[in-house]
């Protein structure tokens, strides 16, 4: 089950799409990426800061996004990078 903040984010995104008259073109799914029943063949899959949700690290997350996007879709994948003392300037 999605966290409250995730549910709030989905509600906010859905409302913003409606305000922009894009509800017929966008669908937001909120939940556990590893177990969610998501439609395959999406035009665009966006996964930002969610690598840990897939359970197997970045490789599994990127593979999962690619599968959801299908042959003709695209995906945008981004995750955080922590700057630390070992990070070169």
DRENZA-847856 format. One record per residue: residue number from 1; z, x, y of N, C-alpha, C in turn. Coordinates in pm, 1 decimal, always signed. Layout:
<dovo pos="NUM" n_Z="Z" n_X="X" n_Y="Y" ca_Z="Z" ca_X="X" ca_Y="Y" c_Z="Z" c_X="X" c_Y="Y"/>
...
//
This chain:
<dovo pos="1" n_Z="+0.0" n_X="+84.7" n_Y="-117.1" ca_Z="+0.0" ca_X="+0.0" ca_Y="+0.0" c_Z="+0.0" c_X="+88.9" c_Y="+123.0"/>
<dovo pos="2" n_Z="-70.4" n_X="+46.7" n_Y="+226.7" ca_Z="-82.8" ca_X="+123.8" ca_Y="+349.5" c_Z="+48.4" c_X="+123.6" c_Y="+425.8"/>
<dovo pos="3" n_Z="+69.7" n_X="+229.4" n_Y="+497.9" ca_Z="+189.6" ca_X="+236.0" ca_Y="+581.1" c_Z="+171.2" c_X="+144.8" c_Y="+701.5"/>
<dovo pos="4" n_Z="+282.3" n_X="+115.0" n_Y="+767.8" ca_Z="+275.0" ca_X="+29.9" ca_Y="+885.6" c_Z="+183.8" c_X="+90.6" c_Y="+989.8"/>
<dovo pos="5" n_Z="+193.4" n_X="+222.1" n_Y="+1012.9" ca_Z="+107.8" ca_X="+284.7" ca_Y="+1113.3" c_Z="-38.8" c_X="+274.8" c_Y="+1073.6"/>
<dovo pos="6" n_Z="-68.2" n_X="+287.4" n_Y="+943.4" ca_Z="-205.6" ca_X="+271.4" ca_Y="+896.4" c_Z="-255.7" c_X="+130.3" c_Y="+915.6"/>
<dovo pos="7" n_Z="-170.4" n_X="+33.7" n_Y="+886.1" ca_Z="-208.4" ca_X="-106.0" ca_Y="+906.8" c_Z="-230.1" c_X="-133.3" c_Y="+1055.2"/>
<dovo pos="8" n_Z="-143.9" n_X="-77.2" n_Y="+1139.4" ca_Z="-160.1" ca_X="-93.1" ca_Y="+1284.3" c_Z="-291.8" c_X="-31.4" c_Y="+1330.8"/>
<dovo pos="9" n_Z="-324.5" n_X="+86.0" n_Y="+1276.8" ca_Z="-449.5" ca_X="+152.1" ca_Y="+1313.8" c_Z="-570.5" c_X="+67.5" c_Y="+1274.1"/>
<dovo pos="10" n_Z="-564.2" n_X="+6.8" n_Y="+1155.9" ca_Z="-675.2" ca_X="-79.1" ca_Y="+1111.4" c_Z="-688.3" c_X="-202.5" c_Y="+1200.2"/>
<dovo pos="11" n_Z="-575.2" n_X="-261.6" n_Y="+1236.2" ca_Z="-579.0" ca_X="-377.8" ca_Y="+1326.0" c_Z="-635.4" c_X="-339.4" c_Y="+1462.3"/>
<dovo pos="12" n_Z="-593.7" n_X="-225.2" n_Y="+1513.5" ca_Z="-642.3" ca_X="-178.7" ca_Y="+1643.6" c_Z="-792.2" c_X="-152.6" c_Y="+1638.7"/>
<dovo pos="13" n_Z="-838.4" n_X="-86.3" n_Y="+1533.7" ca_Z="-981.1" ca_X="-57.4" ca_Y="+1519.6" c_Z="-1062.8" c_X="-185.3" c_Y="+1504.4"/>
<dovo pos="14" n_Z="-1013.4" n_X="-279.2" n_Y="+1426.4" ca_Z="-1083.0" ca_X="-406.8" ca_Y="+1408.3" c_Z="-1092.5" c_X="-482.7" c_Y="+1539.4"/>
<dovo pos="15" n_Z="-983.7" n_X="-484.4" n_Y="+1615.9" ca_Z="-983.9" ca_X="-551.8" ca_Y="+1745.9" c_Z="-1080.0" c_X="-483.5" c_Y="+1843.3"/>
<dovo pos="16" n_Z="-1082.3" n_X="-350.9" n_Y="+1842.7" ca_Z="-1173.3" ca_X="-277.5" ca_Y="+1931.5" c_Z="-1319.0" c_X="-306.1" c_Y="+1895.8"/>
<dovo pos="17" n_Z="-1348.3" n_X="-313.1" n_Y="+1766.0" ca_Z="-1484.8" ca_X="-346.6" ca_Y="+1723.2" c_Z="-1522.8" c_X="-487.0" c_Y="+1768.9"/>
<dovo pos="18" n_Z="-1429.5" n_X="-580.2" n_Y="+1757.4" ca_Z="-1456.2" ca_X="-717.8" ca_Y="+1802.0" c_Z="-1479.2" c_X="-721.3" c_Y="+1952.3"/>
<dovo pos="19" n_Z="-1396.7" n_X="-648.5" n_Y="+2027.9" ca_Z="-1412.7" ca_X="-644.4" ca_Y="+2173.7" c_Z="-1547.4" c_X="-586.2" c_Y="+2214.5"/>
<dovo pos="20" n_Z="-1599.3" n_X="-495.0" n_Y="+2133.2" ca_Z="-1728.4" ca_X="-432.2" ca_Y="+2162.1" c_Z="-1844.5" c_X="-506.2" c_Y="+2096.5"/>
<dovo pos="21" n_Z="-1817.7" n_X="-624.2" n_Y="+2040.5" ca_Z="-1919.5" ca_X="-704.0" ca_Y="+1971.4" c_Z="-1986.3" c_X="-626.8" c_Y="+1856.8"/>
<dovo pos="22" n_Z="-1906.2" n_X="-551.9" n_Y="+1783.2" ca_Z="-1957.8" ca_X="-473.0" ca_Y="+1671.6" c_Z="-1901.6" c_X="-516.9" c_Y="+1536.7"/>
<dovo pos="23" n_Z="-1830.6" n_X="-628.0" n_Y="+1533.5" ca_Z="-1767.3" ca_X="-672.2" ca_Y="+1409.5" c_Z="-1865.8" c_X="-692.5" c_Y="+1296.1"/>
<dovo pos="24" n_Z="-1987.7" n_X="-728.7" n_Y="+1328.1" ca_Z="-2087.5" ca_X="-751.2" ca_Y="+1223.6" c_Z="-2144.7" c_X="-620.2" c_Y="+1169.4"/>
<dovo pos="25" n_Z="-2112.7" n_X="-507.0" n_Y="+1234.6" ca_Z="-2168.1" ca_X="-378.6" ca_Y="+1193.5" c_Z="-2063.9" c_X="-281.1" c_Y="+1139.5"/>
<dovo pos="26" n_Z="-1935.4" n_X="-311.7" n_Y="+1159.7" ca_Z="-1828.8" ca_X="-220.1" ca_Y="+1119.4" c_Z="-1728.2" c_X="-289.0" c_Y="+1029.4"/>
<dovo pos="27" n_Z="-1677.1" n_X="-215.0" n_Y="+933.6" ca_Z="-1570.1" ca_X="-264.7" ca_Y="+848.3" c_Z="-1469.6" c_X="-151.9" c_Y="+829.9"/>
<dovo pos="28" n_Z="-1343.4" n_X="-180.9" n_Y="+847.2" ca_Z="-1238.2" ca_X="-81.5" ca_Y="+834.1" c_Z="-1156.5" c_X="-112.4" c_Y="+708.9"/>
<dovo pos="29" n_Z="-1137.5" n_X="-11.5" n_Y="+626.4" ca_Z="-1057.2" ca_X="-25.7" ca_Y="+505.9" c_Z="-934.8" c_X="+63.1" c_Y="+522.1"/>
<dovo pos="30" n_Z="-819.9" n_X="+8.4" n_Y="+491.2" ca_Z="-695.8" ca_X="+81.3" ca_Y="+509.0" c_Z="-619.8" c_X="+79.7" c_Y="+377.3"/>
<dovo pos="31" n_Z="-579.4" n_X="+195.4" n_Y="+329.7" ca_Z="-503.9" ca_X="+201.0" ca_Y="+206.1" c_Z="-508.5" c_X="+339.5" c_Y="+145.1"/>
<dovo pos="32" n_Z="-466.0" n_X="+350.1" n_Y="+22.0" ca_Z="-463.5" ca_X="+475.7" ca_Y="-50.3" c_Z="-606.7" c_X="+512.0" c_Y="-90.7"/>
<dovo pos="33" n_Z="-657.2" n_X="+620.7" n_Y="-36.1" ca_Z="-796.5" ca_X="+659.2" ca_Y="-60.6" c_Z="-824.1" c_X="+686.8" c_Y="-207.8"/>
<dovo pos="34" n_Z="-724.1" n_X="+733.6" n_Y="-280.3" ca_Z="-744.5" ca_X="+768.0" ca_Y="-421.0" c_Z="-755.5" c_X="+645.0" c_Y="-509.9"/>
<dovo pos="35" n_Z="-699.6" n_X="+532.1" n_Y="-468.1" ca_Z="-699.8" ca_X="+414.1" ca_Y="-554.4" c_Z="-766.4" c_X="+292.2" c_Y="-491.3"/>
<dovo pos="36" n_Z="-807.9" n_X="+303.5" n_Y="-367.2" ca_Z="-867.5" ca_X="+188.5" ca_Y="-298.5" c_Z="-1000.6" c_X="+150.5" c_Y="-362.9"/>
<dovo pos="37" n_Z="-1026.7" n_X="+21.8" n_Y="-366.0" ca_Z="-1154.9" ca_X="-27.7" ca_Y="-414.0" c_Z="-1245.2" c_X="-43.4" c_Y="-292.1"/>
<dovo pos="38" n_Z="-1321.0" n_X="+59.4" n_Y="-265.1" ca_Z="-1407.1" ca_X="+61.2" ca_Y="-147.7" c_Z="-1551.8" c_X="+41.0" c_Y="-190.6"/>
<dovo pos="39" n_Z="-1631.5" n_X="-20.0" n_Y="-105.2" ca_Z="-1773.0" ca_X="-38.6" ca_Y="-140.0" c_Z="-1844.7" c_X="+96.0" c_Y="-141.5"/>
<dovo pos="40" n_Z="-1936.7" n_X="+112.9" n_Y="-235.5" ca_Z="-2016.2" ca_X="+235.1" ca_Y="-238.7" c_Z="-2144.2" c_X="+212.1" c_Y="-160.6"/>
<dovo pos="41" n_Z="-2203.1" n_X="+320.1" n_Y="-117.0" ca_Z="-2328.5" ca_X="+310.4" ca_Y="-43.2" c_Z="-2308.5" c_X="+277.5" c_Y="+103.7"/>
<dovo pos="42" n_Z="-2196.3" n_X="+318.8" n_Y="+159.9" ca_Z="-2170.8" ca_X="+294.6" ca_Y="+302.2" c_Z="-2267.9" c_X="+376.6" c_Y="+386.4"/>
<dovo pos="43" n_Z="-2301.9" n_X="+326.5" n_Y="+503.3" ca_Z="-2386.5" ca_X="+401.8" ca_Y="+595.4" c_Z="-2313.6" c_X="+525.5" c_Y="+645.4"/>
<dovo pos="44" n_Z="-2183.5" n_X="+509.5" n_Y="+673.9" ca_Z="-2104.0" ca_X="+620.1" ca_Y="+724.6" c_Z="-1960.7" c_X="+606.4" c_Y="+676.6"/>
<dovo pos="45" n_Z="-1908.0" n_X="+711.8" n_Y="+620.1" ca_Z="-1768.4" ca_X="+720.0" ca_Y="+579.1" c_Z="-1702.5" c_X="+822.2" c_Y="+670.7"/>
<dovo pos="46" n_Z="-1593.6" n_X="+782.8" n_Y="+736.3" ca_Z="-1520.6" ca_X="+874.0" ca_Y="+823.7" c_Z="-1382.2" c_X="+896.1" c_Y="+764.8"/>
<dovo pos="47" n_Z="-1348.2" n_X="+1020.6" n_Y="+740.7" ca_Z="-1216.4" ca_X="+1056.3" ca_Y="+688.4" c_Z="-1161.2" c_X="+1167.8" c_Y="+776.1"/>
<dovo pos="48" n_Z="-1064.7" n_X="+1132.7" n_Y="+858.5" ca_Z="-1004.9" ca_X="+1229.8" ca_Y="+950.4" c_Z="-857.5" c_X="+1246.4" c_Y="+916.8"/>
<dovo pos="49" n_Z="-817.2" n_X="+1369.0" n_Y="+889.3" ca_Z="-676.5" ca_X="+1397.0" ca_Y="+859.5" c_Z="-626.4" c_X="+1332.3" c_Y="+733.0"/>
<dovo pos="50" n_Z="-714.1" n_X="+1315.3" n_Y="+636.4" ca_Z="-674.8" ca_X="+1241.5" ca_Y="+516.0" c_Z="-690.1" c_X="+1320.8" c_Y="+387.1"/>
<dovo pos="51" n_Z="-704.7" n_X="+1451.5" n_Y="+396.4" ca_Z="-727.5" ca_X="+1530.6" ca_Y="+275.6" c_Z="-614.9" c_X="+1512.8" c_Y="+174.4"/>
<dovo pos="52" n_Z="-491.4" n_X="+1499.3" n_Y="+220.8" ca_Z="-378.3" ca_X="+1483.0" ca_Y="+129.2" c_Z="-380.7" c_X="+1348.8" c_Y="+57.4"/>
<dovo pos="53" n_Z="-448.5" n_X="+1251.7" n_Y="+111.1" ca_Z="-453.9" ca_X="+1118.5" ca_Y="+50.1" c_Z="-534.4" c_X="+1117.7" c_Y="-79.2"/>
<dovo pos="54" n_Z="-622.0" n_X="+1213.0" n_Y="-97.1" ca_Z="-708.8" ca_X="+1213.7" ca_Y="-214.3" c_Z="-642.7" c_X="+1278.1" c_Y="-334.7"/>
<dovo pos="55" n_Z="-534.8" n_X="+1350.8" n_Y="-316.1" ca_Z="-458.5" ca_X="+1405.4" ca_Y="-426.8" c_Z="-507.1" c_X="+1537.2" c_Y="-482.6"/>
<dovo pos="56" n_Z="-630.5" n_X="+1573.2" n_Y="-464.7" ca_Z="-679.8" ca_X="+1696.5" ca_Y="-525.3" c_Z="-725.1" c_X="+1799.5" c_Y="-424.6"/>
<dovo pos="57" n_Z="-684.5" n_X="+1784.6" n_Y="-300.4" ca_Z="-721.9" ca_X="+1881.4" ca_Y="-198.7" c_Z="-857.0" c_X="+1852.3" c_Y="-137.7"/>
<dovo pos="58" n_Z="-904.2" n_X="+1945.5" n_Y="-56.0" ca_Z="-1028.1" ca_X="+1922.1" ca_Y="+18.3" c_Z="-1151.2" c_X="+1899.0" c_Y="-69.6"/>
<dovo pos="59" n_Z="-1162.8" n_X="+1971.7" n_Y="-180.1" ca_Z="-1280.5" ca_X="+1954.2" ca_Y="-265.2" c_Z="-1291.2" c_X="+1811.6" c_Y="-317.7"/>
<dovo pos="60" n_Z="-1178.7" n_X="+1758.4" n_Y="-367.0" ca_Z="-1180.0" ca_X="+1621.4" ca_Y="-418.7" c_Z="-1204.3" c_X="+1521.3" c_Y="-306.5"/>
<dovo pos="61" n_Z="-1146.8" n_X="+1545.8" n_Y="-190.3" ca_Z="-1163.8" ca_X="+1454.3" ca_Y="-77.4" c_Z="-1310.1" c_X="+1449.6" c_Y="-32.0"/>
<dovo pos="62" n_Z="-1372.0" n_X="+1565.4" n_Y="-19.7" ca_Z="-1512.4" ca_X="+1570.2" ca_Y="+23.2" c_Z="-1601.5" c_X="+1506.3" c_Y="-82.7"/>
<dovo pos="63" n_Z="-1574.0" n_X="+1533.9" n_Y="-209.9" ca_Z="-1651.8" ca_X="+1471.8" ca_Y="-318.5" c_Z="-1636.4" c_X="+1319.4" c_Y="-315.2"/>
<dovo pos="64" n_Z="-1512.7" n_X="+1271.3" n_Y="-292.9" ca_Z="-1488.9" ca_X="+1127.2" ca_Y="-284.5" c_Z="-1564.3" c_X="+1062.7" c_Y="-169.7"/>
<dovo pos="65" n_Z="-1564.7" n_X="+1127.1" n_Y="-54.0" ca_Z="-1638.7" ca_X="+1073.7" ca_Y="+61.5" c_Z="-1788.4" c_X="+1068.7" c_Y="+32.5"/>
<dovo pos="66" n_Z="-1839.1" n_X="+1174.3" n_Y="-30.3" ca_Z="-1981.6" ca_X="+1178.4" ca_Y="-62.6" c_Z="-2019.4" c_X="+1067.2" c_Y="-159.6"/>
<dovo pos="67" n_Z="-1933.6" n_X="+1040.6" n_Y="-257.4" ca_Z="-1961.1" ca_X="+932.2" ca_Y="-352.3" c_Z="-1963.0" c_X="+797.3" c_Y="-281.8"/>
<dovo pos="68" n_Z="-1868.7" n_X="+776.3" n_Y="-189.6" ca_Z="-1865.7" ca_X="+649.7" ca_Y="-116.4" c_Z="-1988.9" c_X="+632.8" c_Y="-28.9"/>
<dovo pos="69" n_Z="-2035.9" n_X="+741.9" n_Y="+28.5" ca_Z="-2152.8" ca_X="+734.9" ca_Y="+116.1" c_Z="-2280.8" c_X="+711.6" c_Y="+35.6"/>
<dovo pos="70" n_Z="-2283.7" n_X="+753.5" n_Y="-88.0" ca_Z="-2401.8" ca_X="+732.7" ca_Y="-171.7" c_Z="-2517.2" c_X="+822.4" c_Y="-131.0"/>
<dovo pos="71" n_Z="-2633.2" n_X="+790.9" n_Y="-183.6" ca_Z="-2751.5" ca_X="+874.3" ca_Y="-161.1" c_Z="-2799.7" c_X="+872.4" c_Y="-17.0"/>
<dovo pos="72" n_Z="-2789.4" n_X="+759.9" n_Y="+50.7" ca_Z="-2848.0" ca_X="+746.3" ca_Y="+183.5" c_Z="-2747.0" c_X="+744.7" c_Y="+297.2"/>
<dovo pos="73" n_Z="-2618.8" n_X="+751.8" n_Y="+264.1" ca_Z="-2516.3" ca_X="+747.8" ca_Y="+367.2" c_Z="-2475.6" c_X="+887.4" c_Y="+412.6"/>
<dovo pos="74" n_Z="-2390.9" n_X="+888.8" n_Y="+510.9" ca_Z="-2337.5" ca_X="+1013.9" ca_Y="+563.9" c_Z="-2186.5" c_X="+1004.6" c_Y="+567.7"/>
<dovo pos="75" n_Z="-2120.5" n_X="+1119.7" n_Y="+577.1" ca_Z="-1977.2" ca_X="+1115.5" ca_Y="+597.8" c_Z="-1935.5" c_X="+1221.8" c_Y="+698.2"/>
<dovo pos="76" n_Z="-1832.2" n_X="+1188.2" n_Y="+770.9" ca_Z="-1770.9" ca_X="+1277.1" ca_Y="+868.0" c_Z="-1631.7" c_X="+1307.6" c_Y="+815.0"/>
<dovo pos="77" n_Z="-1605.1" n_X="+1433.7" n_Y="+790.8" ca_Z="-1478.2" ca_X="+1472.7" ca_Y="+731.6" c_Z="-1411.9" c_X="+1575.6" c_Y="+820.8"/>
<dovo pos="78" n_Z="-1290.1" n_X="+1550.3" n_Y="+858.9" ca_Z="-1215.3" ca_X="+1645.6" ca_Y="+940.3" c_Z="-1070.1" c_X="+1645.2" c_Y="+899.2"/>
<dovo pos="79" n_Z="-1008.0" n_X="+1760.1" n_Y="+911.8" ca_Z="-867.4" ca_X="+1768.5" ca_Y="+878.8" c_Z="-801.9" c_X="+1869.0" c_Y="+971.1"/>
<dovo pos="80" n_Z="-672.1" n_X="+1866.2" n_Y="+971.5" ca_Z="-597.9" ca_X="+1951.5" ca_Y="+1063.4" c_Z="-601.9" c_X="+2097.3" c_Y="+1018.8"/>
<dovo pos="81" n_Z="-589.2" n_X="+2183.1" n_Y="+1116.9" ca_Z="-577.2" ca_X="+2325.7" ca_Y="+1092.9" c_Z="-453.8" c_X="+2371.2" c_Y="+1169.2"/>
<dovo pos="82" n_Z="-361.5" n_X="+2428.7" n_Y="+1097.5" ca_Z="-237.4" ca_X="+2473.9" ca_Y="+1160.4" c_Z="-253.8" c_X="+2616.3" c_Y="+1207.9"/>
<dovo pos="83" n_Z="-229.7" n_X="+2637.4" n_Y="+1335.5" ca_Z="-233.8" ca_X="+2772.4" ca_Y="+1388.6" c_Z="-98.8" c_X="+2837.4" c_Y="+1362.0"/>
<dovo pos="84" n_Z="-102.0" n_X="+2954.5" n_Y="+1306.5" ca_Z="+22.6" ca_X="+3023.6" ca_Y="+1276.4" c_Z="+12.5" c_X="+3170.3" c_Y="+1311.4"/>
<dovo pos="85" n_Z="+114.4" n_X="+3244.7" n_Y="+1278.4" ca_Z="+116.3" ca_X="+3385.8" ca_Y="+1313.0" c_Z="+7.4" c_X="+3464.6" c_Y="+1241.2"/>
<dovo pos="86" n_Z="-43.6" n_X="+3410.9" n_Y="+1130.2" ca_Z="-150.0" ca_X="+3480.3" ca_Y="+1057.2" c_Z="-288.0" c_X="+3438.7" c_Y="+1104.4"/>
<dovo pos="87" n_Z="-295.5" n_X="+3345.1" n_Y="+1198.8" ca_Z="-424.5" ca_X="+3300.4" ca_Y="+1250.0" c_Z="-473.7" c_X="+3398.1" c_Y="+1355.8"/>
<dovo pos="88" n_Z="-591.8" n_X="+3460.2" n_Y="+1334.6" ca_Z="-641.6" ca_X="+3552.6" ca_Y="+1435.9" c_Z="-674.7" c_X="+3477.0" c_Y="+1565.2"/>
<dovo pos="89" n_Z="-665.8" n_X="+3547.1" n_Y="+1678.5" ca_Z="-695.3" ca_X="+3478.7" ca_Y="+1807.0" c_Z="-838.5" c_X="+3429.5" c_Y="+1813.3"/>
//
